[in-house]
Amino acid sequence: MLFLGLGIVLLALKYFEIGPVAMWEWWWVLSPFALAVAWWAWADWSGYTKKKAVEKENDRKQARIDKSREALGIKPRKKR
């Protein structure tokens, strides 16, 4: 997401000819977009995206279990 935001800012600076970015070559300005594509490809290939989704889902599940136990008057388990 950082690369995408940086790319948009650099693209706007180049388009409106603001600051030193106006003198840069287009490939320098567009390179953050290529880095963003490379990052997303790597994240999907390596399983990083799926791992983060599973961690988020497990955290939500544990929070729901802890909330139910607390409502029943049972102390929630401590994380190991």
PDB file of N, CA, C and O in Angstrom, chain B, residues numbered from 101:
ATOM      1  N   MET B 101       0.822  -1.185   0.000  1.00  0.00           N
ATOM      2  CA  MET B 101       0.000   0.000   0.000  1.00  0.00           C
ATOM      3  C   MET B 101       0.869   1.252   0.000  1.00  0.00           C
ATOM      4  O   MET B 101       0.501   2.280  -0.568  1.00  0.00           O
ATOM      5  N   LEU B 102       2.018   1.151   0.640  1.00  0.00           N
ATOM      6  CA  LEU B 102       2.940   2.269   0.682  1.00  0.00           C
ATOM      7  C   LEU B 102       3.421   2.622  -0.729  1.00  0.00           C
ATOM      8  O   LEU B 102       3.477   3.793  -1.102  1.00  0.00           O
ATOM      9  N   PHE B 103       3.768   1.591  -1.504  1.00  0.00           N
ATOM     10  CA  PHE B 103       4.231   1.833  -2.869  1.00  0.00           C
ATOM     11  C   PHE B 103       3.147   2.481  -3.724  1.00  0.00           C
ATOM     12  O   PHE B 103       3.431   3.368  -4.529  1.00  0.00           O
ATOM     13  N   LEU B 104       1.922   2.042  -3.546  1.00  0.00           N
ATOM     14  CA  LEU B 104       0.813   2.602  -4.313  1.00  0.00           C
ATOM     15  C   LEU B 104       0.601   4.074  -3.964  1.00  0.00           C
ATOM     16  O   LEU B 104       0.420   4.898  -4.861  1.00  0.00           O
ATOM     17  N   GLY B 105       0.620   4.411  -2.696  1.00  0.00           N
ATOM     18  CA  GLY B 105       0.466   5.805  -2.274  1.00  0.00           C
ATOM     19  C   GLY B 105       1.596   6.681  -2.781  1.00  0.00           C
ATOM     20  O   GLY B 105       1.368   7.795  -3.253  1.00  0.00           O
ATOM     21  N   LEU B 106       2.823   6.171  -2.680  1.00  0.00           N
ATOM     22  CA  LEU B 106       3.977   6.911  -3.186  1.00  0.00           C
ATOM     23  C   LEU B 106       3.875   7.126  -4.688  1.00  0.00           C
ATOM     24  O   LEU B 106       4.198   8.204  -5.189  1.00  0.00           O
ATOM     25  N   GLY B 107       3.428   6.106  -5.406  1.00  0.00           N
ATOM     26  CA  GLY B 107       3.264   6.221  -6.855  1.00  0.00           C
ATOM     27  C   GLY B 107       2.239   7.275  -7.239  1.00  0.00           C
ATOM     28  O   GLY B 107       2.448   8.028  -8.189  1.00  0.00           O
ATOM     29  N   ILE B 108       1.144   7.332  -6.513  1.00  0.00           N
ATOM     30  CA  ILE B 108       0.102   8.322  -6.807  1.00  0.00           C
ATOM     31  C   ILE B 108       0.611   9.733  -6.553  1.00  0.00           C
ATOM     32  O   ILE B 108       0.355  10.646  -7.338  1.00  0.00           O
ATOM     33  N   VAL B 109       1.337   9.905  -5.444  1.00  0.00           N
ATOM     34  CA  VAL B 109       1.897  11.232  -5.140  1.00  0.00           C
ATOM     35  C   VAL B 109       2.901  11.655  -6.205  1.00  0.00           C
ATOM     36  O   VAL B 109       2.853  12.784  -6.692  1.00  0.00           O
ATOM     37  N   LEU B 110       3.805  10.757  -6.566  1.00  0.00           N
ATOM     38  CA  LEU B 110       4.796  11.091  -7.591  1.00  0.00           C
ATOM     39  C   LEU B 110       4.144  11.354  -8.949  1.00  0.00           C
ATOM     40  O   LEU B 110       4.573  12.242  -9.686  1.00  0.00           O
ATOM     41  N   LEU B 111       3.120  10.590  -9.273  1.00  0.00           N
ATOM     42  CA  LEU B 111       2.403  10.793 -10.528  1.00  0.00           C
ATOM     43  C   LEU B 111       1.753  12.177 -10.560  1.00  0.00           C
ATOM     44  O   LEU B 111       1.820  12.870 -11.576  1.00  0.00           O
ATOM     45  N   ALA B 112       1.134  12.577  -9.468  1.00  0.00           N
ATOM     46  CA  ALA B 112       0.507  13.898  -9.399  1.00  0.00           C
ATOM     47  C   ALA B 112       1.554  15.007  -9.495  1.00  0.00           C
ATOM     48  O   ALA B 112       1.342  16.003 -10.186  1.00  0.00           O
ATOM     49  N   LEU B 113       2.682  14.838  -8.803  1.00  0.00           N
ATOM     50  CA  LEU B 113       3.739  15.845  -8.864  1.00  0.00           C
ATOM     51  C   LEU B 113       4.307  15.970 -10.281  1.00  0.00           C
ATOM     52  O   LEU B 113       4.593  17.076 -10.740  1.00  0.00           O
ATOM     53  N   LYS B 114       4.467  14.863 -10.958  1.00  0.00           N
ATOM     54  CA  LYS B 114       4.993  14.891 -12.331  1.00  0.00           C
ATOM     55  C   LYS B 114       3.975  15.513 -13.277  1.00  0.00           C
ATOM     56  O   LYS B 114       4.333  16.334 -14.122  1.00  0.00           O
ATOM     57  N   TYR B 115       2.714  15.131 -13.143  1.00  0.00           N
ATOM     58  CA  TYR B 115       1.664  15.625 -14.041  1.00  0.00           C
ATOM     59  C   TYR B 115       1.485  17.139 -13.910  1.00  0.00           C
ATOM     60  O   TYR B 115       1.348  17.844 -14.910  1.00  0.00           O
ATOM     61  N   PHE B 116       1.488  17.629 -12.673  1.00  0.00           N
ATOM     62  CA  PHE B 116       1.297  19.061 -12.444  1.00  0.00           C
ATOM     63  C   PHE B 116       2.616  19.836 -12.438  1.00  0.00           C
ATOM     64  O   PHE B 116       2.633  21.036 -12.164  1.00  0.00           O
ATOM     65  N   GLU B 117       3.721  19.145 -12.742  1.00  0.00           N
ATOM     66  CA  GLU B 117       5.052  19.747 -12.855  1.00  0.00           C
ATOM     67  C   GLU B 117       5.432  20.540 -11.606  1.00  0.00           C
ATOM     68  O   GLU B 117       5.756  21.725 -11.669  1.00  0.00           O
ATOM     69  N   ILE B 118       5.379  19.850 -10.483  1.00  0.00           N
ATOM     70  CA  ILE B 118       5.689  20.468  -9.199  1.00  0.00           C
ATOM     71  C   ILE B 118       7.029  19.932  -8.697  1.00  0.00           C
ATOM     72  O   ILE B 118       7.264  18.723  -8.682  1.00  0.00           O
ATOM     73  N   GLY B 119       7.895  20.845  -8.290  1.00  0.00           N
ATOM     74  CA  GLY B 119       9.163  20.480  -7.669  1.00  0.00           C
ATOM     75  C   GLY B 119      10.113  19.757  -8.605  1.00  0.00           C
ATOM     76  O   GLY B 119       9.946  19.790  -9.824  1.00  0.00           O
ATOM     77  N   PRO B 120      11.117  19.102  -8.023  1.00  0.00           N
ATOM     78  CA  PRO B 120      12.118  18.417  -8.834  1.00  0.00           C
ATOM     79  C   PRO B 120      11.570  17.184  -9.556  1.00  0.00           C
ATOM     80  O   PRO B 120      12.192  16.692 -10.497  1.00  0.00           O
ATOM     81  N   VAL B 121      10.434  16.695  -9.130  1.00  0.00           N
ATOM     82  CA  VAL B 121       9.833  15.524  -9.773  1.00  0.00           C
ATOM     83  C   VAL B 121       9.476  15.827 -11.224  1.00  0.00           C
ATOM     84  O   VAL B 121       9.434  14.914 -12.050  1.00  0.00           O
ATOM     85  N   ALA B 122       9.221  17.079 -11.545  1.00  0.00           N
ATOM     86  CA  ALA B 122       8.868  17.473 -12.912  1.00  0.00           C
ATOM     87  C   ALA B 122       9.998  17.156 -13.888  1.00  0.00           C
ATOM     88  O   ALA B 122       9.746  16.934 -15.073  1.00  0.00           O
ATOM     89  N   MET B 123      11.235  17.132 -13.408  1.00  0.00           N
ATOM     90  CA  MET B 123      12.382  16.873 -14.280  1.00  0.00           C
ATOM     91  C   MET B 123      12.736  15.385 -14.378  1.00  0.00           C
ATOM     92  O   MET B 123      13.542  14.997 -15.224  1.00  0.00           O
ATOM     93  N   TRP B 124      12.148  14.564 -13.530  1.00  0.00           N
ATOM     94  CA  TRP B 124      12.462  13.142 -13.523  1.00  0.00           C
ATOM     95  C   TRP B 124      11.918  12.464 -14.772  1.00  0.00           C
ATOM     96  O   TRP B 124      10.945  12.923 -15.370  1.00  0.00           O
ATOM     97  N   GLU B 125      12.555  11.373 -15.156  1.00  0.00           N
ATOM     98  CA  GLU B 125      12.053  10.542 -16.253  1.00  0.00           C
ATOM     99  C   GLU B 125      10.778   9.833 -15.792  1.00  0.00           C
ATOM    100  O   GLU B 125      10.584   9.610 -14.597  1.00  0.00           O
ATOM    101  N   TRP B 126       9.912   9.482 -16.743  1.00  0.00           N
ATOM    102  CA  TRP B 126       8.645   8.849 -16.404  1.00  0.00           C
ATOM    103  C   TRP B 126       8.847   7.489 -15.735  1.00  0.00           C
ATOM    104  O   TRP B 126       8.060   7.100 -14.872  1.00  0.00           O
ATOM    105  N   TRP B 127       9.882   6.775 -16.123  1.00  0.00           N
ATOM    106  CA  TRP B 127      10.055   5.441 -15.544  1.00  0.00           C
ATOM    107  C   TRP B 127      10.381   5.523 -14.057  1.00  0.00           C
ATOM    108  O   TRP B 127      10.043   4.605 -13.310  1.00  0.00           O
ATOM    109  N   TRP B 128      11.029   6.597 -13.608  1.00  0.00           N
ATOM    110  CA  TRP B 128      11.260   6.794 -12.176  1.00  0.00           C
ATOM    111  C   TRP B 128       9.946   7.052 -11.440  1.00  0.00           C
ATOM    112  O   TRP B 128       9.728   6.568 -10.329  1.00  0.00           O
ATOM    113  N   VAL B 129       9.083   7.824 -12.088  1.00  0.00           N
ATOM    114  CA  VAL B 129       7.805   8.180 -11.464  1.00  0.00           C
ATOM    115  C   VAL B 129       6.885   6.963 -11.378  1.00  0.00           C
ATOM    116  O   VAL B 129       6.139   6.812 -10.410  1.00  0.00           O
ATOM    117  N   LEU B 130       6.939   6.098 -12.387  1.00  0.00           N
ATOM    118  CA  LEU B 130       6.048   4.940 -12.429  1.00  0.00           C
ATOM    119  C   LEU B 130       6.616   3.707 -11.720  1.00  0.00           C
ATOM    120  O   LEU B 130       5.905   2.715 -11.561  1.00  0.00           O
ATOM    121  N   SER B 131       7.865   3.748 -11.296  1.00  0.00           N
ATOM    122  CA  SER B 131       8.490   2.584 -10.661  1.00  0.00           C
ATOM    123  C   SER B 131       7.803   2.131  -9.361  1.00  0.00           C
ATOM    124  O   SER B 131       7.785   0.928  -9.101  1.00  0.00           O
ATOM    125  N   PRO B 132       7.240   3.017  -8.536  1.00  0.00           N
ATOM    126  CA  PRO B 132       6.532   2.509  -7.344  1.00  0.00           C
ATOM    127  C   PRO B 132       5.337   1.609  -7.693  1.00  0.00           C
ATOM    128  O   PRO B 132       4.997   0.710  -6.924  1.00  0.00           O
ATOM    129  N   PHE B 133       4.707   1.843  -8.833  1.00  0.00           N
ATOM    130  CA  PHE B 133       3.601   0.974  -9.243  1.00  0.00           C
ATOM    131  C   PHE B 133       4.113  -0.422  -9.572  1.00  0.00           C
ATOM    132  O   PHE B 133       3.465  -1.415  -9.240  1.00  0.00           O
ATOM    133  N   ALA B 134       5.271  -0.504 -10.222  1.00  0.00           N
ATOM    134  CA  ALA B 134       5.875  -1.803 -10.521  1.00  0.00           C
ATOM    135  C   ALA B 134       6.271  -2.516  -9.228  1.00  0.00           C
ATOM    136  O   ALA B 134       6.111  -3.731  -9.112  1.00  0.00           O
ATOM    137  N   LEU B 135       6.787  -1.763  -8.264  1.00  0.00           N
ATOM    138  CA  LEU B 135       7.138  -2.359  -6.974  1.00  0.00           C
ATOM    139  C   LEU B 135       5.896  -2.867  -6.242  1.00  0.00           C
ATOM    140  O   LEU B 135       5.943  -3.907  -5.585  1.00  0.00           O
ATOM    141  N   ALA B 136       4.792  -2.139  -6.355  1.00  0.00           N
ATOM    142  CA  ALA B 136       3.542  -2.582  -5.720  1.00  0.00           C
ATOM    143  C   ALA B 136       3.063  -3.891  -6.347  1.00  0.00           C
ATOM    144  O   ALA B 136       2.626  -4.795  -5.635  1.00  0.00           O
ATOM    145  N   VAL B 137       3.142  -3.996  -7.664  1.00  0.00           N
ATOM    146  CA  VAL B 137       2.736  -5.231  -8.346  1.00  0.00           C
ATOM    147  C   VAL B 137       3.644  -6.380  -7.913  1.00  0.00           C
ATOM    148  O   VAL B 137       3.169  -7.486  -7.655  1.00  0.00           O
ATOM    149  N   ALA B 138       4.951  -6.119  -7.834  1.00  0.00           N
ATOM    150  CA  ALA B 138       5.887  -7.157  -7.401  1.00  0.00           C
ATOM    151  C   ALA B 138       5.589  -7.600  -5.970  1.00  0.00           C
ATOM    152  O   ALA B 138       5.633  -8.793  -5.669  1.00  0.00           O
ATOM    153  N   TRP B 139       5.287  -6.649  -5.091  1.00  0.00           N
ATOM    154  CA  TRP B 139       4.956  -6.983  -3.701  1.00  0.00           C
ATOM    155  C   TRP B 139       3.704  -7.849  -3.626  1.00  0.00           C
ATOM    156  O   TRP B 139       3.687  -8.858  -2.919  1.00  0.00           O
ATOM    157  N   TRP B 140       2.655  -7.460  -4.353  1.00  0.00           N
ATOM    158  CA  TRP B 140       1.415  -8.237  -4.322  1.00  0.00           C
ATOM    159  C   TRP B 140       1.623  -9.636  -4.898  1.00  0.00           C
ATOM    160  O   TRP B 140       1.069 -10.607  -4.383  1.00  0.00           O
ATOM    161  N   ALA B 141       2.407  -9.741  -5.951  1.00  0.00           N
ATOM    162  CA  ALA B 141       2.688 -11.053  -6.536  1.00  0.00           C
ATOM    163  C   ALA B 141       3.438 -11.927  -5.532  1.00  0.00           C
ATOM    164  O   ALA B 141       3.112 -13.103  -5.365  1.00  0.00           O
ATOM    165  N   TRP B 142       4.439 -11.356  -4.866  1.00  0.00           N
ATOM    166  CA  TRP B 142       5.190 -12.119  -3.882  1.00  0.00           C
ATOM    167  C   TRP B 142       4.300 -12.525  -2.702  1.00  0.00           C
ATOM    168  O   TRP B 142       4.361 -13.663  -2.237  1.00  0.00           O
ATOM    169  N   ALA B 143       3.484 -11.597  -2.225  1.00  0.00           N
ATOM    170  CA  ALA B 143       2.620 -11.878  -1.070  1.00  0.00           C
ATOM    171  C   ALA B 143       1.648 -13.013  -1.378  1.00  0.00           C
ATOM    172  O   ALA B 143       1.393 -13.862  -0.524  1.00  0.00           O
ATOM    173  N   ASP B 144       1.110 -13.030  -2.581  1.00  0.00           N
ATOM    174  CA  ASP B 144       0.198 -14.111  -2.957  1.00  0.00           C
ATOM    175  C   ASP B 144       0.945 -15.419  -3.168  1.00  0.00           C
ATOM    176  O   ASP B 144       0.464 -16.479  -2.769  1.00  0.00           O
ATOM    177  N   TRP B 145       2.107 -15.353  -3.788  1.00  0.00           N
ATOM    178  CA  TRP B 145       2.882 -16.553  -4.080  1.00  0.00           C
ATOM    179  C   TRP B 145       3.390 -17.217  -2.809  1.00  0.00           C
ATOM    180  O   TRP B 145       3.365 -18.443  -2.693  1.00  0.00           O
ATOM    181  N   SER B 146       3.848 -16.418  -1.860  1.00  0.00           N
ATOM    182  CA  SER B 146       4.465 -16.950  -0.647  1.00  0.00           C
ATOM    183  C   SER B 146       3.450 -17.384   0.406  1.00  0.00           C
ATOM    184  O   SER B 146       3.812 -18.072   1.360  1.00  0.00           O
ATOM    185  N   GLY B 147       2.210 -17.002   0.253  1.00  0.00           N
ATOM    186  CA  GLY B 147       1.198 -17.337   1.249  1.00  0.00           C
ATOM    187  C   GLY B 147       1.074 -16.304   2.348  1.00  0.00           C
ATOM    188  O   GLY B 147       0.333 -16.512   3.309  1.00  0.00           O
ATOM    189  N   TYR B 148       1.783 -15.197   2.227  1.00  0.00           N
ATOM    190  CA  TYR B 148       1.753 -14.140   3.240  1.00  0.00           C
ATOM    191  C   TYR B 148       0.340 -13.595   3.418  1.00  0.00           C
ATOM    192  O   TYR B 148      -0.104 -13.386   4.547  1.00  0.00           O
ATOM    193  N   THR B 149      -0.364 -13.365   2.321  1.00  0.00           N
ATOM    194  CA  THR B 149      -1.717 -12.814   2.375  1.00  0.00           C
ATOM    195  C   THR B 149      -2.657 -13.771   3.105  1.00  0.00           C
ATOM    196  O   THR B 149      -3.435 -13.347   3.960  1.00  0.00           O
ATOM    197  N   LYS B 150      -2.589 -15.047   2.774  1.00  0.00           N
ATOM    198  CA  LYS B 150      -3.448 -16.046   3.402  1.00  0.00           C
ATOM    199  C   LYS B 150      -3.124 -16.187   4.889  1.00  0.00           C
ATOM    200  O   LYS B 150      -4.023 -16.342   5.716  1.00  0.00           O
ATOM    201  N   LYS B 151      -1.837 -16.133   5.221  1.00  0.00           N
ATOM    202  CA  LYS B 151      -1.419 -16.246   6.621  1.00  0.00           C
ATOM    203  C   LYS B 151      -1.991 -15.104   7.447  1.00  0.00           C
ATOM    204  O   LYS B 151      -2.486 -15.323   8.553  1.00  0.00           O
ATOM    205  N   LYS B 152      -1.927 -13.887   6.918  1.00  0.00           N
ATOM    206  CA  LYS B 152      -2.463 -12.731   7.638  1.00  0.00           C
ATOM    207  C   LYS B 152      -3.976 -12.833   7.790  1.00  0.00           C
ATOM    208  O   LYS B 152      -4.520 -12.464   8.831  1.00  0.00           O
ATOM    209  N   ALA B 153      -4.660 -13.333   6.760  1.00  0.00           N
ATOM    210  CA  ALA B 153      -6.116 -13.490   6.841  1.00  0.00           C
ATOM    211  C   ALA B 153      -6.488 -14.518   7.908  1.00  0.00           C
ATOM    212  O   ALA B 153      -7.434 -14.307   8.667  1.00  0.00           O
ATOM    213  N   VAL B 154      -5.754 -15.622   7.969  1.00  0.00           N
ATOM    214  CA  VAL B 154      -6.025 -16.663   8.964  1.00  0.00           C
ATOM    215  C   VAL B 154      -5.748 -16.138  10.371  1.00  0.00           C
ATOM    216  O   VAL B 154      -6.518 -16.412  11.292  1.00  0.00           O
ATOM    217  N   GLU B 155      -4.662 -15.389  10.549  1.00  0.00           N
ATOM    218  CA  GLU B 155      -4.365 -14.813  11.859  1.00  0.00           C
ATOM    219  C   GLU B 155      -5.470 -13.867  12.317  1.00  0.00           C
ATOM    220  O   GLU B 155      -5.867 -13.885  13.482  1.00  0.00           O
ATOM    221  N   LYS B 156      -5.957 -13.053  11.411  1.00  0.00           N
ATOM    222  CA  LYS B 156      -7.033 -12.114  11.751  1.00  0.00           C
ATOM    223  C   LYS B 156      -8.306 -12.882  12.144  1.00  0.00           C
ATOM    224  O   LYS B 156      -8.982 -12.538  13.113  1.00  0.00           O
ATOM    225  N   GLU B 157      -8.609 -13.917  11.373  1.00  0.00           N
ATOM    226  CA  GLU B 157      -9.796 -14.718  11.663  1.00  0.00           C
ATOM    227  C   GLU B 157      -9.667 -15.428  13.016  1.00  0.00           C
ATOM    228  O   GLU B 157     -10.631 -15.490  13.779  1.00  0.00           O
ATOM    229  N   ASN B 158      -8.484 -15.957  13.309  1.00  0.00           N
ATOM    230  CA  ASN B 158      -8.270 -16.631  14.598  1.00  0.00           C
ATOM    231  C   ASN B 158      -8.364 -15.654  15.766  1.00  0.00           C
ATOM    232  O   ASN B 158      -8.891 -16.002  16.822  1.00  0.00           O
ATOM    233  N   ASP B 159      -7.862 -14.448  15.587  1.00  0.00           N
ATOM    234  CA  ASP B 159      -7.970 -13.431  16.637  1.00  0.00           C
ATOM    235  C   ASP B 159      -9.428 -13.068  16.901  1.00  0.00           C
ATOM    236  O   ASP B 159      -9.840 -12.927  18.053  1.00  0.00           O
ATOM    237  N   ARG B 160     -10.210 -12.915  15.826  1.00  0.00           N
ATOM    238  CA  ARG B 160     -11.637 -12.606  15.991  1.00  0.00           C
ATOM    239  C   ARG B 160     -12.362 -13.747  16.694  1.00  0.00           C
ATOM    240  O   ARG B 160     -13.216 -13.517  17.550  1.00  0.00           O
ATOM    241  N   LYS B 161     -12.014 -14.983  16.325  1.00  0.00           N
ATOM    242  CA  LYS B 161     -12.634 -16.155  16.940  1.00  0.00           C
ATOM    243  C   LYS B 161     -12.317 -16.211  18.429  1.00  0.00           C
ATOM    244  O   LYS B 161     -13.204 -16.460  19.245  1.00  0.00           O
ATOM    245  N   GLN B 162     -11.056 -15.982  18.787  1.00  0.00           N
ATOM    246  CA  GLN B 162     -10.649 -16.022  20.192  1.00  0.00           C
ATOM    247  C   GLN B 162     -11.317 -14.908  20.988  1.00  0.00           C
ATOM    248  O   GLN B 162     -11.705 -15.112  22.138  1.00  0.00           O
ATOM    249  N   ALA B 163     -11.453 -13.734  20.385  1.00  0.00           N
ATOM    250  CA  ALA B 163     -12.126 -12.623  21.070  1.00  0.00           C
ATOM    251  C   ALA B 163     -13.594 -12.966  21.321  1.00  0.00           C
ATOM    252  O   ALA B 163     -14.140 -12.643  22.376  1.00  0.00           O
ATOM    253  N   ARG B 164     -14.224 -13.615  20.357  1.00  0.00           N
ATOM    254  CA  ARG B 164     -15.619 -14.015  20.515  1.00  0.00           C
ATOM    255  C   ARG B 164     -15.754 -15.057  21.622  1.00  0.00           C
ATOM    256  O   ARG B 164     -16.688 -14.990  22.422  1.00  0.00           O
ATOM    257  N   ILE B 165     -14.838 -16.014  21.675  1.00  0.00           N
ATOM    258  CA  ILE B 165     -14.861 -17.041  22.727  1.00  0.00           C
ATOM    259  C   ILE B 165     -14.645 -16.405  24.094  1.00  0.00           C
ATOM    260  O   ILE B 165     -15.351 -16.727  25.050  1.00  0.00           O
ATOM    261  N   ASP B 166     -13.672 -15.502  24.189  1.00  0.00           N
ATOM    262  CA  ASP B 166     -13.396 -14.827  25.461  1.00  0.00           C
ATOM    263  C   ASP B 166     -14.596 -14.010  25.921  1.00  0.00           C
ATOM    264  O   ASP B 166     -14.914 -13.995  27.110  1.00  0.00           O
ATOM    265  N   LYS B 167     -15.260 -13.338  25.001  1.00  0.00           N
ATOM    266  CA  LYS B 167     -16.437 -12.541  25.351  1.00  0.00           C
ATOM    267  C   LYS B 167     -17.558 -13.438  25.875  1.00  0.00           C
ATOM    268  O   LYS B 167     -18.241 -13.084  26.836  1.00  0.00           O
ATOM    269  N   SER B 168     -17.747 -14.595  25.245  1.00  0.00           N
ATOM    270  CA  SER B 168     -18.782 -15.532  25.691  1.00  0.00           C
ATOM    271  C   SER B 168     -18.465 -16.089  27.075  1.00  0.00           C
ATOM    272  O   SER B 168     -19.347 -16.203  27.927  1.00  0.00           O
ATOM    273  N   ARG B 169     -17.202 -16.434  27.288  1.00  0.00           N
ATOM    274  CA  ARG B 169     -16.806 -16.960  28.605  1.00  0.00           C
ATOM    275  C   ARG B 169     -16.976 -15.904  29.691  1.00  0.00           C
ATOM    276  O   ARG B 169     -17.409 -16.204  30.804  1.00  0.00           O
ATOM    277  N   GLU B 170     -16.633 -14.680  29.356  1.00  0.00           N
ATOM    278  CA  GLU B 170     -16.777 -13.599  30.329  1.00  0.00           C
ATOM    279  C   GLU B 170     -18.249 -13.383  30.677  1.00  0.00           C
ATOM    280  O   GLU B 170     -18.588 -13.123  31.832  1.00  0.00           O
ATOM    281  N   ALA B 171     -19.123 -13.493  29.671  1.00  0.00           N
ATOM    282  CA  ALA B 171     -20.556 -13.332  29.913  1.00  0.00           C
ATOM    283  C   ALA B 171     -21.093 -14.450  30.811  1.00  0.00           C
ATOM    284  O   ALA B 171     -22.049 -14.248  31.560  1.00  0.00           O
ATOM    285  N   LEU B 172     -20.468 -15.634  30.729  1.00  0.00           N
ATOM    286  CA  LEU B 172     -20.879 -16.758  31.573  1.00  0.00           C
ATOM    287  C   LEU B 172     -20.240 -16.726  32.955  1.00  0.00           C
ATOM    288  O   LEU B 172     -20.590 -17.524  33.825  1.00  0.00           O
ATOM    289  N   GLY B 173     -19.303 -15.805  33.157  1.00  0.00           N
ATOM    290  CA  GLY B 173     -18.641 -15.692  34.453  1.00  0.00           C
ATOM    291  C   GLY B 173     -17.388 -16.541  34.555  1.00  0.00           C
ATOM    292  O   GLY B 173     -16.838 -16.708  35.643  1.00  0.00           O
ATOM    293  N   ILE B 174     -16.932 -17.082  33.427  1.00  0.00           N
ATOM    294  CA  ILE B 174     -15.715 -17.885  33.401  1.00  0.00           C
ATOM    295  C   ILE B 174     -14.570 -16.994  32.959  1.00  0.00           C
ATOM    296  O   ILE B 174     -14.693 -16.234  31.999  1.00  0.00           O
ATOM    297  N   LYS B 175     -13.453 -17.097  33.670  1.00  0.00           N
ATOM    298  CA  LYS B 175     -12.309 -16.273  33.272  1.00  0.00           C
ATOM    299  C   LYS B 175     -11.754 -16.790  31.938  1.00  0.00           C
ATOM    300  O   LYS B 175     -11.637 -17.997  31.726  1.00  0.00           O
ATOM    301  N   PRO B 176     -11.415 -15.849  31.045  1.00  0.00           N
ATOM    302  CA  PRO B 176     -10.846 -16.293  29.755  1.00  0.00           C
ATOM    303  C   PRO B 176      -9.467 -16.909  29.952  1.00  0.00           C
ATOM    304  O   PRO B 176      -8.729 -16.554  30.871  1.00  0.00           O
ATOM    305  N   ARG B 177      -9.149 -17.827  29.074  1.00  0.00           N
ATOM    306  CA  ARG B 177      -7.835 -18.473  29.123  1.00  0.00           C
ATOM    307  C   ARG B 177      -6.752 -17.466  28.752  1.00  0.00           C
ATOM    308  O   ARG B 177      -6.960 -16.562  27.943  1.00  0.00           O
ATOM    309  N   LYS B 178      -5.604 -17.653  29.363  1.00  0.00           N
ATOM    310  CA  LYS B 178      -4.472 -16.813  28.998  1.00  0.00           C
ATOM    311  C   LYS B 178      -3.835 -17.382  27.742  1.00  0.00           C
ATOM    312  O   LYS B 178      -3.825 -18.594  27.532  1.00  0.00           O
ATOM    313  N   LYS B 179      -3.306 -16.497  26.912  1.00  0.00           N
ATOM    314  CA  LYS B 179      -2.628 -16.966  25.698  1.00  0.00           C
ATOM    315  C   LYS B 179      -1.347 -17.664  26.075  1.00  0.00           C
ATOM    316  O   LYS B 179      -0.639 -17.252  26.994  1.00  0.00           O
ATOM    317  N   ARG B 180      -1.063 -18.717  25.359  1.00  0.00           N
ATOM    318  CA  ARG B 180       0.149 -19.507  25.623  1.00  0.00           C
ATOM    319  C   ARG B 180       1.328 -18.908  24.961  1.00  0.00           C
ATOM    320  O   ARG B 180       2.435 -19.436  25.073  1.00  0.00           O
TER     321      ARG B 180
END
